[in-house]
Amino acid sequence: MVITIYYASITATSTLESRQSSIINCLASLKIHYELIDLSTGQGLLDEMRQKVGDPKAMAPQIFNGDQYCGDFEAFDKAVEEKKIKEFLKLETCQNQSQKD
């Protein structure tokens, strides 16, 4: 599975930019492959992301592992603090399933 981050390359606040950078830098430092989907590049991408999240008001960044929703920045940040980033990203589950197959 690929970690997917819905983000906005055009940000209105420095907080949003900082949060997105924090996620990207953390994943890069852990050598976790990820894909970025820029909400600024397509009209329907925001609606797509909100539908997947299940919240019509959800804002970037939002993180997925394949089709599985992992969470938003606050959940990501908490997982980092608790040293549970692999669990948050559902990487442990994917590895266990691969070993069973």
C-alpha positions, 0 to 999 in steps of 0.5 A, a space after each residue: 500500500 502507498 501512503 497518500 497525503 491530500 495537501 494544498 500547495 497554495 496555503 492561506 496560513 503558515 500553520 497549514 504549511 508547517 503541518 504539511 511540511 512536518 508530515 512530509 519531513 517525518 515520512 521522508 526521515 523514516 524512509 516511508 514512501 508516500 504520494 502527494 495529491 495537491 488539492 489545488 490542482 483539481 476542482 473535485 479533489 477536495 470533494 473526493 478527499 472529504 468523501 473518503 474522510 467522511 466529513 464534509 468540512 475536512 481540511 488538508 492535510 489528510 492521510 491515507 494508506 491505500 483506501 484506509 483513512 489514517 487521520 488528520 494532522 492532529 492524529 498524526 502528531 499524536 502518533 509521532 509523540 507516542 512513537 506509534 507512527 507505523 500503527 497510525 499509518 496502518 503499516 503494521 497491519 499491512 505487513 502482518 497481512 502480507 506475512 499471512 498470505 
